[in-house]
Amino acid sequence: MRTVRTVVSTAQPVSGRDGLGGLPVPRISFEEFTAFGIRALIRADVPVVITLPADVQGLGRQGVAERLGDMAVTLFTEPSNKQNSERWTTTEIRLRDFFADDKYLTDPGTWNRIVSNIRNSPADVDAVLGFDAGALFDYRRSLNAANLWISHKGVFTQSHFDELENFNIALEGRKRFVLSPPGSFEYYPRSLARGFGDKSQAFDFDDVDPVRFPKLVSKLAERRELILEPGQMLYLPLGWWHQAESLEEMNINVNFWLRDPKIFRRPYVLGVALYTAAYRKLKGVYNYQPAEVAS
């Protein structure tokens, strides 16, 4: 029987289309994914795109609005500037208000995105995705999350890493990801003291000054690029640096963050995660706690 590493190394690459560059990102079927199991994929420790079965019917904008429209969600707001150095601001609104108000789409100087950790409503998670996510991800363990993300075209997430294993599922719209292998000071992290140790001073990996960031230039030679399409799931290992950009007028994703002992083999990631958690609690920075959702 083939190992998951063999499947990943021989899988069909995703890169090379739509003008994408970098090393290839393998693609595997959902059947291969479930046969090997999540833990085997996590041990392989490389990004993979998983194609969901054709009969899995997740919800798009209309279905999400009908089911979760009354839910209180967090609106992230920041200037529409890939080089923005300030932290986003957050407010609480109703999800249906985000869908209904064109200002969140048409303001040329502002990026707006919605996030809500809906892990405590597994029926909603399963309905939104179209399959039993609890059985697959065991996402309701302490500190894990099932996040609903909604954004409009152009919204950009600056380069950073996560301290958790990340499975990101596209329901509507397309997102472009740039991924780069784990590392610490090669990425020129921002101020740890201000809670930015998981973010690079090079906010956009597509626009890196080789004089200012010479070590990063060599690291990005190992980057991967992909466009995540509806019906696909991206596995992104913890500690991998990445950025994302929404490509459609409406982009809806659900991602699961899972803890894994792998973090103990990446002391920089562990140290930043512990400090950032304490900093966010002390300063009252949004920390992705489960939301109260409609049943």
Backbone as CSV, one residue per row, in Angstrom:
resi,resn,N_x,N_y,N_z,CA_x,CA_y,CA_z,C_x,C_y,C_z
1,MET,0.844,-1.204,0.000,0.000,0.000,0.000,0.874,1.246,0.000
2,ARG,0.550,2.200,-0.826,1.352,3.412,-0.909,1.197,4.257,0.338
3,THR,2.281,4.915,0.741,2.209,5.836,1.871,1.642,7.164,1.406
4,VAL,1.206,7.982,2.386,0.671,9.297,2.028,1.747,10.167,1.400
5,ARG,3.000,10.018,1.824,4.075,10.804,1.207,4.208,10.467,-0.274
6,THR,4.055,9.188,-0.616,4.145,8.805,-2.018,3.000,9.403,-2.808
7,VAL,1.791,9.351,-2.261,0.631,9.910,-2.948,0.803,11.406,-3.157
8,VAL,1.255,12.094,-2.098,1.432,13.544,-2.194,2.499,13.895,-3.215
9,SER,3.590,13.142,-3.231,4.694,13.479,-4.132,4.375,13.191,-5.588
10,THR,3.439,12.264,-5.842,3.104,11.914,-7.219,1.762,12.468,-7.670
11,ALA,1.073,13.200,-6.787,-0.248,13.716,-7.129,-0.150,14.797,-8.194
12,GLN,-1.273,15.020,-8.856,-1.334,16.022,-9.919,-1.057,17.413,-9.354
13,PRO,-0.094,18.161,-9.928,0.191,19.489,-9.399,-0.921,20.470,-9.721
14,VAL,-1.104,21.426,-8.823,-2.085,22.480,-9.031,-1.445,23.679,-9.697
15,SER,-0.180,23.983,-9.339,0.474,25.154,-9.893,0.715,24.987,-11.388
16,GLY,1.072,26.095,-12.023,1.348,26.071,-13.446,0.176,26.521,-14.279
17,ARG,-0.996,26.750,-13.671,-2.158,27.248,-14.387,-2.407,28.687,-13.987
18,ASP,-3.130,29.419,-14.820,-3.526,30.792,-14.512,-2.334,31.672,-14.177
19,GLY,-1.177,31.388,-14.773,-0.022,32.218,-14.541,0.617,32.025,-13.181
20,LEU,0.283,30.947,-12.476,0.849,30.709,-11.155,2.258,30.172,-11.289
21,GLY,3.077,30.486,-10.282,4.454,30.026,-10.299,4.792,29.250,-9.051
22,GLY,6.097,29.069,-8.810,6.547,28.355,-7.634,6.527,26.853,-7.826
23,LEU,6.839,26.141,-6.767,6.832,24.683,-6.799,5.399,24.165,-6.902
24,PRO,5.215,22.966,-7.452,3.853,22.445,-7.608,3.205,22.104,-6.276
25,VAL,1.901,22.311,-6.216,1.096,21.908,-5.061,0.322,20.664,-5.474
26,PRO,0.518,19.538,-4.787,-0.182,18.315,-5.192,-1.671,18.377,-4.904
27,ARG,-2.418,17.602,-5.667,-3.858,17.469,-5.502,-4.186,15.994,-5.297
28,ILE,-5.023,15.712,-4.302,-5.466,14.342,-4.074,-6.984,14.324,-3.987
29,SER,-7.547,13.145,-4.145,-8.994,13.000,-4.062,-9.429,12.936,-2.598
30,PHE,-10.702,13.182,-2.377,-11.253,13.084,-1.028,-11.153,11.650,-0.520
31,GLU,-11.304,10.666,-1.421,-11.210,9.267,-1.024,-9.803,8.942,-0.530
32,GLU,-8.777,9.465,-1.204,-7.406,9.256,-0.739,-7.192,9.934,0.610
33,PHE,-7.735,11.126,0.740,-7.611,11.883,1.990,-8.200,11.108,3.166
34,THR,-9.413,10.588,3.007,-10.051,9.866,4.108,-9.409,8.499,4.342
35,ALA,-8.880,7.887,3.292,-8.240,6.581,3.454,-6.980,6.694,4.306
36,PHE,-6.184,7.722,4.061,-4.951,7.885,4.825,-5.203,8.515,6.192
37,GLY,-6.191,9.387,6.275,-6.505,10.036,7.531,-5.785,11.355,7.699
38,ILE,-6.379,12.188,8.517,-5.835,13.529,8.730,-4.438,13.481,9.314
39,ARG,-4.207,12.592,10.291,-2.914,12.574,10.960,-1.780,12.210,10.008
40,ALA,-2.043,11.322,9.059,-1.011,10.979,8.088,-0.677,12.171,7.206
41,LEU,-1.690,12.927,6.824,-1.447,14.111,6.010,-0.663,15.156,6.809
42,ILE,-1.002,15.301,8.081,-0.280,16.255,8.927,1.181,15.846,9.062
43,ARG,1.447,14.556,9.197,2.839,14.093,9.308,3.603,14.347,8.021
44,ALA,2.941,14.264,6.871,3.616,14.534,5.605,4.084,15.978,5.524
45,ASP,3.339,16.911,6.140,3.790,18.281,6.380,4.068,19.080,5.099
46,VAL,3.247,18.879,4.082,3.326,19.711,2.879,1.909,20.116,2.491
47,PRO,1.733,21.303,1.919,0.402,21.728,1.483,-0.154,20.795,0.409
48,VAL,-1.455,20.549,0.485,-2.136,19.677,-0.466,-3.517,20.260,-0.744
49,VAL,-3.961,20.172,-1.999,-5.328,20.526,-2.342,-6.127,19.235,-2.502
50,ILE,-7.254,19.155,-1.787,-8.105,17.962,-1.785,-9.401,18.296,-2.511
51,THR,-9.751,17.510,-3.499,-10.980,17.720,-4.251,-12.136,16.999,-3.566
52,LEU,-13.164,17.750,-3.188,-14.315,17.155,-2.509,-15.159,16.373,-3.504
53,PRO,-15.906,15.392,-3.025,-16.766,14.613,-3.930,-17.801,15.502,-4.616
54,ALA,-18.174,15.113,-5.817,-19.127,15.916,-6.597,-20.489,15.995,-5.927
55,ASP,-20.841,14.989,-5.114,-22.166,14.996,-4.497,-22.200,15.782,-3.182
56,VAL,-21.067,16.363,-2.765,-21.052,17.218,-1.575,-21.534,18.604,-1.984
57,GLN,-22.672,18.998,-1.452,-23.287,20.270,-1.829,-23.276,21.227,-0.633
58,GLY,-22.245,22.061,-0.556,-22.187,23.073,0.482,-23.044,24.268,0.110
59,LEU,-23.223,25.178,1.048,-24.068,26.353,0.834,-23.257,27.517,0.275
60,GLY,-23.852,28.237,-0.656,-23.304,29.497,-1.124,-23.934,30.645,-0.373
61,ARG,-23.854,31.840,-0.970,-24.328,33.037,-0.287,-25.793,32.929,0.146
62,GLN,-26.678,32.528,-0.759,-28.095,32.498,-0.442,-28.387,31.523,0.693
63,GLY,-27.800,30.327,0.621,-28.051,29.335,1.657,-27.480,29.756,3.008
64,VAL,-26.268,30.343,3.007,-25.672,30.812,4.257,-26.519,31.930,4.854
65,ALA,-27.002,32.852,3.994,-27.818,33.962,4.480,-29.131,33.462,5.079
66,GLU,-29.749,32.479,4.438,-31.018,31.963,4.943,-30.836,31.240,6.278
67,ARG,-29.744,30.510,6.417,-29.553,29.711,7.634,-28.942,30.521,8.778
68,LEU,-28.006,31.414,8.457,-27.226,32.087,9.497,-27.376,33.601,9.480
69,GLY,-28.328,34.112,8.742,-28.451,35.562,8.574,-28.601,36.337,9.864
70,ASP,-29.253,35.768,10.871,-29.456,36.467,12.140,-28.270,36.349,13.088
71,MET,-27.263,35.613,12.698,-26.114,35.379,13.569,-25.265,36.642,13.705
72,ALA,-24.801,36.911,14.921,-23.854,38.002,15.148,-22.470,37.528,14.732
73,VAL,-21.817,38.300,13.871,-20.499,37.949,13.362,-19.560,39.127,13.585
74,THR,-18.271,38.883,13.406,-17.267,39.936,13.574,-16.853,40.470,12.215
75,LEU,-16.935,41.782,12.064,-16.517,42.455,10.849,-15.100,42.990,11.034
76,PHE,-14.168,42.490,10.225,-12.801,42.983,10.216,-12.717,44.115,9.180
77,THR,-12.176,45.245,9.571,-12.049,46.386,8.675,-10.610,46.888,8.696
78,GLU,-10.068,47.156,7.507,-8.721,47.714,7.402,-8.589,48.448,6.078
79,PRO,-7.607,49.341,5.946,-7.413,50.042,4.680,-7.105,49.068,3.549
80,SER,-7.567,49.372,2.352,-7.304,48.512,1.188,-5.892,48.796,0.674
81,ASN,-4.926,48.372,1.465,-3.516,48.647,1.193,-2.708,47.435,1.625
82,LYS,-2.077,46.758,0.682,-1.325,45.553,1.007,-0.149,45.837,1.935
83,GLN,0.272,47.099,2.021,1.391,47.468,2.882,0.933,48.082,4.205
84,ASN,-0.333,47.950,4.542,-0.848,48.527,5.774,-0.130,47.931,6.988
85,SER,0.391,48.779,7.870,1.159,48.321,9.026,0.350,48.276,10.317
86,GLU,-0.900,48.729,10.271,-1.716,48.780,11.480,-2.623,47.560,11.590
87,ARG,-3.015,47.263,12.804,-3.912,46.137,13.038,-5.328,46.486,12.576
88,TRP,-6.043,45.499,12.066,-7.434,45.705,11.676,-8.282,46.099,12.886
89,THR,-9.428,46.680,12.619,-10.400,46.959,13.666,-11.564,45.981,13.522
90,THR,-12.270,45.718,14.623,-13.374,44.761,14.590,-14.626,45.370,15.201
91,THR,-15.764,45.032,14.619,-17.069,45.390,15.164,-17.989,44.192,14.993
92,GLU,-19.064,44.172,15.756,-20.025,43.076,15.666,-21.247,43.538,14.891
93,ILE,-21.643,42.753,13.875,-22.843,43.051,13.101,-23.603,41.750,12.863
94,ARG,-24.790,41.855,12.308,-25.541,40.674,11.876,-25.086,40.282,10.486
95,LEU,-25.001,38.990,10.243,-24.507,38.521,8.957,-25.357,39.048,7.811
96,ARG,-26.683,39.086,7.976,-27.534,39.548,6.881,-27.249,41.015,6.537
97,ASP,-26.789,41.806,7.517,-26.465,43.198,7.242,-25.234,43.321,6.351
98,PHE,-24.282,42.413,6.516,-23.106,42.408,5.647,-23.502,42.085,4.211
99,PHE,-24.382,41.104,4.051,-24.829,40.742,2.708,-25.655,41.857,2.067
100,ALA,-26.419,42.586,2.882,-27.388,43.538,2.335,-26.797,44.912,2.026
101,ASP,-25.720,45.292,2.686,-25.200,46.653,2.571,-24.049,46.707,1.575
102,ASP,-24.254,47.414,0.462,-23.242,47.492,-0.586,-21.994,48.257,-0.173
103,LYS,-22.063,49.005,0.914,-20.885,49.784,1.309,-19.694,48.884,1.634
104,TYR,-19.976,47.660,2.065,-18.886,46.743,2.379,-18.176,46.254,1.123
105,LEU,-18.838,46.412,-0.008,-18.268,46.018,-1.298,-17.687,47.192,-2.065
106,THR,-18.319,48.355,-1.963,-18.017,49.458,-2.867,-17.071,50.507,-2.304
107,ASP,-16.752,50.471,-1.008,-15.832,51.460,-0.451,-14.428,51.199,-0.992
108,PRO,-13.887,52.089,-1.841,-12.608,51.808,-2.485,-11.413,51.860,-1.537
109,GLY,-11.576,52.477,-0.373,-10.447,52.622,0.537,-10.427,51.634,1.674
110,THR,-11.393,50.685,1.689,-11.524,49.792,2.839,-11.742,48.354,2.402
111,TRP,-11.071,47.446,3.090,-11.350,46.021,2.949,-12.175,45.568,4.147
112,ASN,-13.234,44.815,3.864,-14.104,44.283,4.904,-14.210,42.776,4.740
113,ARG,-14.122,42.080,5.855,-14.328,40.627,5.833,-15.057,40.217,7.100
114,ILE,-15.769,39.130,6.988,-16.531,38.576,8.105,-15.831,37.322,8.603
115,VAL,-15.813,37.142,9.929,-15.358,35.874,10.497,-16.242,35.531,11.684
116,SER,-16.536,34.246,11.838,-17.254,33.772,13.012,-16.862,32.323,13.254
117,ASN,-16.438,32.028,14.477,-16.088,30.668,14.865,-17.373,29.948,15.284
118,ILE,-17.894,29.109,14.387,-19.191,28.471,14.609,-19.054,27.016,15.063
119,ARG,-17.935,26.687,15.682,-17.697,25.290,16.070,-18.734,24.775,17.057
120,ASN,-19.340,25.670,17.854,-20.301,25.216,18.864,-21.697,24.987,18.301
121,SER,-21.840,25.095,17.000,-23.102,24.750,16.348,-22.820,23.758,15.221
122,PRO,-22.535,22.497,15.579,-22.140,21.520,14.561,-23.186,21.296,13.489
123,ALA,-24.468,21.461,13.814,-25.497,21.296,12.782,-25.341,22.348,11.699
124,ASP,-25.003,23.585,12.090,-24.786,24.637,11.110,-23.523,24.376,10.296
125,VAL,-22.468,23.923,10.961,-21.228,23.614,10.248,-21.484,22.560,9.178
126,ASP,-22.165,21.482,9.555,-22.427,20.397,8.603,-23.325,20.864,7.460
127,ALA,-24.333,21.699,7.786,-25.242,22.187,6.746,-24.521,23.090,5.769
128,VAL,-23.654,23.956,6.269,-22.916,24.879,5.403,-21.982,24.114,4.477
129,LEU,-21.332,23.065,5.009,-20.350,22.322,4.223,-20.961,21.212,3.377
130,GLY,-22.025,20.596,3.858,-22.630,19.491,3.128,-22.082,18.133,3.494
131,PHE,-21.309,18.035,4.596,-20.845,16.731,5.073,-20.605,16.814,6.575
132,ASP,-20.362,15.646,7.203,-20.189,15.552,8.646,-18.772,15.980,9.004
133,ALA,-18.602,17.247,9.316,-17.271,17.786,9.598,-16.764,17.367,10.968
134,GLY,-17.680,17.181,11.926,-17.253,16.803,13.261,-16.547,15.465,13.288
135,ALA,-17.087,14.507,12.552,-16.473,13.182,12.504,-15.110,13.226,11.822
136,LEU,-14.970,14.100,10.850,-13.734,14.154,10.079,-12.640,14.916,10.806
137,PHE,-12.976,16.065,11.417,-11.958,16.954,11.970,-11.859,16.951,13.490
138,ASP,-12.889,16.492,14.199,-12.887,16.568,15.661,-12.535,17.987,16.106
139,TYR,-13.190,18.969,15.474,-12.796,20.363,15.636,-13.285,20.996,16.931
140,ARG,-14.092,20.287,17.738,-14.641,20.901,18.938,-13.759,20.702,20.167
141,ARG,-12.573,20.149,19.973,-11.630,20.072,21.085,-11.192,21.479,21.488
142,SER,-10.690,21.618,22.694,-10.308,22.922,23.225,-9.344,23.644,22.282
143,LEU,-9.615,24.899,22.054,-8.785,25.830,21.283,-8.863,25.611,19.777
144,ASN,-9.632,24.637,19.329,-9.800,24.459,17.900,-10.946,25.334,17.399
145,ALA,-11.089,25.431,16.081,-12.071,26.355,15.533,-12.631,25.838,14.229
146,ALA,-13.868,26.241,13.965,-14.499,26.087,12.657,-14.952,27.489,12.255
147,ASN,-14.132,28.164,11.473,-14.356,29.575,11.170,-15.069,29.764,9.831
148,LEU,-16.105,30.571,9.845,-16.770,31.004,8.622,-16.152,32.331,8.198
149,TRP,-15.625,32.381,6.962,-15.001,33.585,6.422,-15.791,34.040,5.192
150,ILE,-16.092,35.333,5.124,-16.785,35.891,3.959,-16.106,37.195,3.589
151,SER,-15.789,37.350,2.319,-15.101,38.566,1.878,-15.489,38.900,0.447
152,HIS,-15.208,40.141,0.070,-15.443,40.604,-1.298,-14.127,40.632,-2.079
153,LYS,-14.229,40.929,-3.341,-13.083,40.904,-4.240,-11.989,41.867,-3.782
154,GLY,-10.755,41.387,-3.830,-9.605,42.220,-3.522,-9.133,42.148,-2.095
155,VAL,-9.962,41.654,-1.182,-9.560,41.598,0.224,-8.308,40.722,0.345
156,PHE,-7.303,41.257,1.017,-5.975,40.648,1.053,-5.572,40.355,2.497
157,THR,-5.092,39.143,2.738,-4.555,38.769,4.042,-3.047,38.749,3.940
158,GLN,-2.377,39.621,4.701,-0.934,39.755,4.621,-0.215,38.489,5.066
159,SER,1.046,38.373,4.680,1.859,37.199,4.965,1.962,36.951,6.476
160,HIS,1.777,35.695,6.869,1.809,35.308,8.274,1.866,33.785,8.346
161,PHE,1.991,33.247,9.562,1.841,31.804,9.755,0.809,31.549,10.845
162,ASP,0.258,30.321,10.866,-0.660,29.878,11.908,0.055,28.860,12.787
163,GLU,-0.287,28.853,14.075,0.278,27.858,14.984,-0.570,26.596,15.025
164,LEU,-1.593,26.532,14.193,-2.501,25.389,14.141,-2.546,24.821,12.726
165,GLU,-2.836,23.522,12.646,-3.042,22.907,11.338,-4.308,23.495,10.720
166,ASN,-4.258,23.813,9.444,-5.327,24.571,8.797,-5.894,23.781,7.617
167,PHE,-7.210,23.548,7.647,-7.923,22.954,6.512,-8.949,23.976,6.049
168,ASN,-8.765,24.520,4.853,-9.587,25.621,4.344,-10.418,25.134,3.162
169,ILE,-11.746,25.271,3.276,-12.675,24.776,2.260,-13.345,25.955,1.570
170,ALA,-13.284,25.996,0.248,-13.936,27.049,-0.531,-15.352,26.621,-0.882
171,LEU,-16.329,27.466,-0.516,-17.732,27.200,-0.825,-18.214,28.037,-2.000
172,GLU,-17.788,29.280,-2.042,-18.146,30.171,-3.145,-16.982,31.113,-3.384
173,GLY,-16.706,31.424,-4.653,-15.607,32.313,-4.983,-14.268,31.585,-5.003
174,ARG,-13.239,32.314,-5.440,-11.900,31.754,-5.570,-10.925,32.625,-4.794
175,LYS,-9.913,31.991,-4.224,-8.867,32.719,-3.509,-7.495,32.274,-4.003
176,ARG,-6.613,33.246,-4.152,-5.235,32.949,-4.526,-4.371,32.915,-3.264
177,PHE,-3.632,31.817,-3.096,-2.742,31.643,-1.955,-1.294,31.615,-2.424
178,VAL,-0.424,32.226,-1.632,1.017,32.059,-1.772,1.504,31.440,-0.472
179,LEU,2.197,30.302,-0.565,2.634,29.536,0.592,4.150,29.408,0.565
180,SER,4.763,29.416,1.757,6.214,29.276,1.837,6.570,28.469,3.072
181,PRO,7.625,27.645,3.003,7.922,26.698,4.089,8.236,27.376,5.418
182,PRO,8.170,26.603,6.503,8.432,27.166,7.831,9.807,27.809,7.927
183,GLY,9.905,28.773,8.797,11.153,29.485,9.052,10.883,30.572,10.062
184,SER,11.916,31.202,10.533,11.737,32.264,11.530,12.336,33.564,11.020
185,PHE,13.601,33.797,11.324,14.168,35.105,11.023,14.443,35.320,9.536
186,GLU,14.404,34.237,8.744,14.507,34.420,7.289,13.335,35.220,6.745
187,TYR,12.234,35.246,7.504,11.029,35.952,7.064,10.925,37.363,7.654
188,TYR,11.936,37.793,8.385,11.963,39.143,8.941,10.651,39.467,9.671
189,PRO,10.392,38.747,10.776,9.127,38.964,11.485,9.017,40.378,12.037
190,ARG,7.778,40.820,12.145,7.495,42.129,12.717,7.632,42.076,14.239
191,SER,7.225,43.118,14.917,7.449,43.263,16.349,6.724,42.182,17.145
192,LEU,7.496,41.319,17.814,6.891,40.332,18.701,6.228,41.027,19.882
193,ALA,6.849,42.080,20.390,6.326,42.777,21.560,4.928,43.336,21.316
194,ARG,4.611,43.679,20.075,3.293,44.222,19.736,2.335,43.147,19.235
195,GLY,2.729,41.875,19.378,1.854,40.787,18.968,1.865,40.515,17.484
196,PHE,2.964,40.897,16.796,3.066,40.694,15.354,4.166,39.695,14.990
197,GLY,4.555,38.845,15.924,5.652,37.920,15.645,5.337,36.863,14.611
198,ASP,4.051,36.685,14.306,3.642,35.715,13.283,3.501,36.353,11.912
199,LYS,3.898,37.609,11.780,3.735,38.351,10.525,5.079,38.873,10.040
200,SER,5.263,38.916,8.730,6.515,39.344,8.130,6.512,40.848,7.853
201,GLN,7.707,41.452,7.933,7.852,42.841,7.522,7.618,42.997,6.023
202,ALA,7.804,41.931,5.274,7.436,41.914,3.858,5.973,41.509,3.786
203,PHE,5.085,42.501,3.792,3.655,42.221,3.906,3.121,41.402,2.741
204,ASP,3.721,41.579,1.555,3.225,40.943,0.335,4.368,40.175,-0.309
205,PHE,4.274,38.851,-0.340,5.340,38.029,-0.902,5.467,38.179,-2.414
206,ASP,4.504,38.834,-3.055,4.631,39.120,-4.480,5.439,40.387,-4.741
207,ASP,5.787,41.110,-3.693,6.462,42.403,-3.837,7.515,42.522,-2.743
208,VAL,8.622,41.805,-2.913,9.669,41.730,-1.897,10.913,42.463,-2.388
209,ASP,11.415,43.365,-1.572,12.634,44.119,-1.881,13.843,43.223,-1.599
210,PRO,14.591,42.807,-2.647,15.709,41.873,-2.425,16.857,42.482,-1.639
211,VAL,16.973,43.800,-1.655,18.035,44.457,-0.891,17.689,44.466,0.589
212,ARG,16.440,44.746,0.899,16.002,44.818,2.287,15.800,43.431,2.900
213,PHE,15.359,42.455,2.078,15.020,41.133,2.598,15.756,40.024,1.833
214,PRO,17.080,40.019,1.837,17.798,39.026,1.016,17.545,37.585,1.433
215,LYS,17.431,37.295,2.738,17.189,35.914,3.172,15.797,35.445,2.761
216,LEU,14.856,36.359,2.727,13.496,35.999,2.337,13.431,35.652,0.854
217,VAL,14.192,36.355,0.045,14.197,36.073,-1.394,14.591,34.624,-1.654
218,SER,15.604,34.154,-0.956,16.028,32.764,-1.154,14.999,31.785,-0.600
219,LYS,14.343,32.160,0.491,13.317,31.285,1.055,12.125,31.165,0.115
220,LEU,11.761,32.277,-0.527,10.602,32.273,-1.420,10.864,31.498,-2.707
221,ALA,12.096,31.086,-2.928,12.365,30.200,-4.060,11.644,28.866,-3.879
222,GLU,11.239,28.563,-2.642,10.503,27.336,-2.340,9.003,27.570,-2.205
223,ARG,8.530,28.710,-2.624,7.110,29.032,-2.442,6.222,28.145,-3.319
224,ARG,4.957,28.076,-2.937,3.904,27.455,-3.739,2.829,28.498,-3.987
225,GLU,2.190,28.437,-5.138,1.079,29.326,-5.451,-0.085,28.490,-5.965
226,LEU,-1.296,28.876,-5.574,-2.465,28.147,-6.055,-3.691,29.038,-5.983
227,ILE,-4.704,28.681,-6.738,-6.030,29.290,-6.638,-6.975,28.221,-6.133
228,LEU,-7.559,28.482,-4.967,-8.496,27.526,-4.365,-9.881,27.773,-4.931
229,GLU,-10.440,26.741,-5.551,-11.730,26.825,-6.228,-12.833,26.245,-5.341
230,PRO,-14.097,26.648,-5.579,-15.204,26.030,-4.848,-15.188,24.511,-5.019
231,GLY,-15.448,23.797,-3.933,-15.392,22.339,-3.979,-14.011,21.782,-3.719
232,GLN,-13.073,22.648,-3.318,-11.726,22.200,-2.993,-11.386,22.570,-1.548
233,MET,-10.491,21.805,-0.966,-10.012,22.045,0.394,-8.494,22.102,0.383
234,LEU,-7.931,23.129,0.992,-6.487,23.277,1.107,-6.042,22.832,2.490
235,TYR,-5.105,21.895,2.537,-4.429,21.599,3.797,-3.161,22.441,3.869
236,LEU,-3.048,23.250,4.912,-1.910,24.135,5.114,-1.278,23.807,6.462
237,PRO,-0.079,23.224,6.467,0.526,22.803,7.735,0.860,23.987,8.639
238,LEU,0.851,23.733,9.945,1.172,24.788,10.896,2.613,25.259,10.670
239,GLY,2.810,26.545,10.849,4.136,27.124,10.695,4.484,27.525,9.272
240,TRP,3.678,27.108,8.287,3.923,27.537,6.908,3.449,28.987,6.747
241,TRP,4.307,29.805,6.180,3.938,31.195,5.921,3.020,31.253,4.703
242,HIS,2.059,32.181,4.733,1.116,32.248,3.621,0.414,33.596,3.596
243,GLN,-0.157,33.893,2.455,-1.020,35.051,2.262,-2.139,34.636,1.325
244,ALA,-3.229,35.403,1.328,-4.392,35.031,0.516,-5.061,36.287,-0.012
245,GLU,-5.650,36.162,-1.203,-6.362,37.283,-1.819,-7.657,36.783,-2.441
246,SER,-8.767,37.430,-2.101,-10.075,37.057,-2.642,-10.200,37.553,-4.078
247,LEU,-10.678,36.683,-4.963,-10.695,37.008,-6.396,-12.082,37.289,-6.949
248,GLU,-13.139,36.966,-6.202,-14.493,37.118,-6.726,-15.274,38.138,-5.902
249,GLU,-16.416,38.566,-6.444,-17.240,39.545,-5.724,-17.742,38.996,-4.396
250,MET,-17.930,37.686,-4.306,-18.331,37.052,-3.049,-17.484,35.806,-2.843
251,ASN,-16.822,35.721,-1.688,-15.956,34.593,-1.367,-16.349,34.056,0.006
252,ILE,-16.744,32.780,0.063,-17.168,32.157,1.315,-16.318,30.912,1.533
253,ASN,-15.671,30.868,2.692,-14.815,29.743,3.058,-15.114,29.324,4.493
254,VAL,-14.850,28.062,4.788,-14.826,27.581,6.164,-13.459,26.955,6.387
255,ASN,-12.806,27.332,7.487,-11.538,26.672,7.788,-11.562,26.088,9.191
256,PHE,-10.839,24.988,9.344,-10.702,24.314,10.628,-9.263,24.463,11.096
257,TRP,-9.094,24.898,12.330,-7.774,24.957,12.961,-7.677,23.832,13.973
258,LEU,-6.655,22.991,13.844,-6.468,21.836,14.707,-5.096,21.887,15.365
259,ARG,-5.054,21.593,16.663,-3.772,21.512,17.352,-3.032,20.240,16.956
260,ASP,-1.691,20.284,17.022,-0.902,19.087,16.760,0.444,19.213,17.471
261,PRO,0.981,18.099,18.006,2.280,18.146,18.700,3.432,18.606,17.817
262,LYS,3.215,18.649,16.523,4.257,19.137,15.614,4.807,20.490,16.048
263,ILE,3.986,21.286,16.712,4.404,22.628,17.111,5.632,22.585,18.026
264,PHE,5.816,21.502,18.770,6.970,21.407,19.673,8.272,21.221,18.905
265,ARG,8.173,20.859,17.626,9.362,20.752,16.792,9.677,22.073,16.088
266,ARG,8.827,23.071,16.329,9.031,24.401,15.731,8.991,25.434,16.862
267,PRO,10.108,25.550,17.597,10.103,26.383,18.801,9.744,27.838,18.535
268,TYR,10.104,28.366,17.368,9.745,29.756,17.094,8.227,29.898,17.014
269,VAL,7.572,28.980,16.334,6.117,29.012,16.222,5.478,28.891,17.595
270,LEU,5.975,27.959,18.410,5.428,27.764,19.750,5.602,29.011,20.609
271,GLY,6.799,29.589,20.589,7.055,30.778,21.392,6.180,31.948,20.988
272,VAL,6.051,32.171,19.692,5.210,33.267,19.207,3.752,33.013,19.569
273,ALA,3.306,31.769,19.451,1.912,31.446,19.757,1.601,31.729,21.226
274,LEU,2.481,31.332,22.123,2.245,31.558,23.554,2.232,33.048,23.883
275,TYR,3.195,33.769,23.332,3.251,35.197,23.624,2.043,35.921,23.024
276,THR,1.697,35.591,21.783,0.599,36.281,21.109,-0.725,36.028,21.817
277,ALA,-0.934,34.798,22.297,-2.165,34.495,23.030,-2.265,35.354,24.284
278,ALA,-1.157,35.485,25.010,-1.158,36.312,26.218,-1.363,37.782,25.871
279,TYR,-0.706,38.230,24.802,-0.825,39.630,24.384,-2.260,39.952,23.985
280,ARG,-2.874,39.086,23.231,-4.253,39.341,22.780,-5.222,39.374,23.952
281,LYS,-5.012,38.495,24.912,-5.894,38.497,26.082,-5.713,39.780,26.878
282,LEU,-4.466,40.207,27.055,-4.173,41.414,27.826,-4.713,42.661,27.136
283,LYS,-4.564,42.726,25.818,-4.943,43.924,25.066,-6.370,43.879,24.526
284,GLY,-7.052,42.756,24.701,-8.413,42.654,24.197,-8.501,42.546,22.694
285,VAL,-7.473,41.968,22.059,-7.476,41.771,20.614,-8.325,40.549,20.274
286,TYR,-9.055,40.614,19.172,-9.936,39.518,18.762,-9.172,38.198,18.709
287,ASN,-9.725,37.145,19.311,-8.990,35.893,19.443,-9.767,34.655,18.984
288,TYR,-10.795,34.821,18.155,-11.476,33.708,17.499,-12.161,32.743,18.474
289,GLN,-12.692,33.274,19.557,-13.475,32.443,20.454,-14.783,32.028,19.782
290,PRO,-15.348,30.882,20.163,-16.610,30.452,19.528,-17.713,31.484,19.702
291,ALA,-18.474,31.666,18.648,-19.568,32.633,18.664,-20.851,31.965,19.150
292,GLU,-21.794,32.800,19.600,-23.143,32.329,19.875,-23.901,32.360,18.555
293,VAL,-24.356,31.197,18.110,-24.977,31.109,16.801,-26.401,30.590,16.933
294,ALA,-27.180,30.882,15.912,-28.561,30.398,15.902,-28.568,28.895,15.678
295,SER,-29.458,28.211,16.347,-29.577,26.761,16.191,-30.578,26.427,15.118
